[in-house]
């Protein structure tokens, strides 16, 4: 990965066994995520779709299994797996590259506006 050799990171609070260092290969910078009504012009962003957000919420926040989340959402377990995968990739890509995260609001069925 570009950016030179990996750097070592270790968090130790002074109690217990000293943890092994972790080698961090990806260069990244510090930034903050602040929810806002709109993305500034020219800023790159990742779009999280409503079904991806719902799958992420059910599985990671509500601690449901993928099967339980699938029943709640009315889709197959495989569909929930794909939603989780695409949502995770988008979130990690946004965090690593410093892009904004835009959550697309769900549109009522039958509405003519497109996202």
C-alpha positions as CSV (number, residue, x, y, z in Angstrom):
1,X,0.0,0.0,0.0
2,X,1.4,3.5,-0.9
3,X,2.5,5.8,1.9
4,X,5.6,4.1,3.2
5,X,6.2,1.3,5.7
6,X,3.5,0.4,8.2
7,X,3.4,2.0,11.6
8,X,3.0,0.3,15.0
9,X,0.0,1.1,17.2
10,X,-0.6,-0.3,20.7
11,X,-3.1,0.8,23.3
12,X,-2.2,-0.3,26.8
13,X,-3.9,1.0,29.9
14,X,-1.2,-0.3,32.3
15,X,-3.0,-3.3,33.6
16,X,-2.6,-6.9,32.6
17,X,-0.5,-8.3,29.8
18,X,1.0,-5.8,27.4
19,X,-0.9,-6.3,24.1
20,X,0.9,-7.1,20.9
21,X,1.4,-4.1,18.6
22,X,-0.9,-3.7,15.6
23,X,0.7,-2.8,12.3
24,X,-1.3,-0.1,10.5
25,X,-0.6,-0.1,6.7
26,X,-3.2,2.4,5.5
27,X,-2.3,6.1,5.7
28,X,-5.2,8.2,6.9
29,X,-5.9,11.6,8.4
30,X,-8.1,12.8,11.3
31,X,-11.5,14.1,10.4
32,X,-15.0,14.3,11.9
33,X,-18.3,13.1,10.7
34,X,-21.0,15.7,11.4
35,X,-24.6,15.1,10.3
36,X,-25.8,18.0,8.1
37,X,-28.8,18.6,5.8
38,X,-26.6,18.8,2.7
39,X,-23.2,18.0,1.4
40,X,-21.0,21.1,0.5
41,X,-20.7,21.5,-3.3
42,X,-17.7,19.6,-4.7
43,X,-17.3,17.3,-1.8
44,X,-17.2,13.6,-2.6
45,X,-19.7,11.3,-0.7
46,X,-20.9,7.8,-0.3
47,X,-24.7,7.1,-0.5
48,X,-26.2,4.7,2.0
49,X,-29.5,3.5,0.8
50,X,-32.5,3.0,3.1
51,X,-32.5,-0.8,2.9
52,X,-28.7,-0.9,3.6
53,X,-29.2,1.4,6.7
54,X,-32.1,-0.8,7.9
55,X,-30.1,-4.0,7.6
56,X,-27.1,-2.4,9.4
57,X,-29.3,-1.1,12.1
58,X,-31.1,-4.4,12.7
59,X,-28.0,-6.6,12.7
60,X,-25.4,-4.3,14.4
61,X,-27.5,-2.0,16.6
62,X,-30.4,-4.2,17.5
63,X,-28.3,-7.4,17.6
64,X,-30.7,-9.4,15.4
65,X,-29.4,-12.4,13.4
66,X,-29.4,-12.1,9.6
67,X,-32.4,-14.5,9.5
68,X,-34.4,-12.4,12.0
69,X,-33.5,-9.2,10.1
70,X,-34.6,-10.8,6.9
71,X,-38.0,-11.7,8.4
72,X,-38.5,-8.2,9.7
73,X,-37.6,-6.6,6.4
74,X,-39.5,-9.2,4.3
75,X,-36.6,-10.3,2.2
76,X,-34.3,-13.4,2.0
77,X,-31.3,-13.9,4.3
78,X,-29.1,-13.7,1.3
79,X,-30.5,-10.2,0.4
80,X,-29.7,-9.0,4.0
81,X,-26.2,-10.4,3.6
82,X,-25.7,-8.4,0.4
83,X,-27.2,-5.3,2.0
84,X,-24.8,-5.6,4.9
85,X,-21.8,-6.2,2.6
86,X,-22.5,-3.2,0.4
87,X,-23.3,-0.9,3.4
88,X,-20.1,-1.9,5.2
89,X,-18.0,-1.3,2.1
90,X,-19.5,2.1,1.6
91,X,-19.0,3.1,5.3
92,X,-15.4,1.9,5.4
93,X,-14.6,3.5,2.0
94,X,-16.0,6.9,3.3
95,X,-14.1,6.6,6.6
96,X,-10.8,5.7,5.0
97,X,-11.0,8.2,2.1
98,X,-12.6,11.0,4.2
99,X,-15.7,11.2,2.1
100,X,-19.0,12.5,3.4
101,X,-21.7,9.9,4.2
102,X,-25.1,10.7,2.7
103,X,-28.1,8.6,3.9
104,X,-30.8,8.6,1.3
105,X,-34.3,9.1,2.8
106,X,-36.8,6.5,1.9
107,X,-39.4,7.6,-0.6
108,X,-43.0,6.6,-0.1
109,X,-44.2,3.9,-2.6
110,X,-45.8,5.5,-5.6
111,X,-43.9,8.8,-5.4
112,X,-42.6,10.0,-8.7
113,X,-39.4,11.6,-7.4
114,X,-36.2,9.7,-7.8
115,X,-33.2,9.8,-5.4
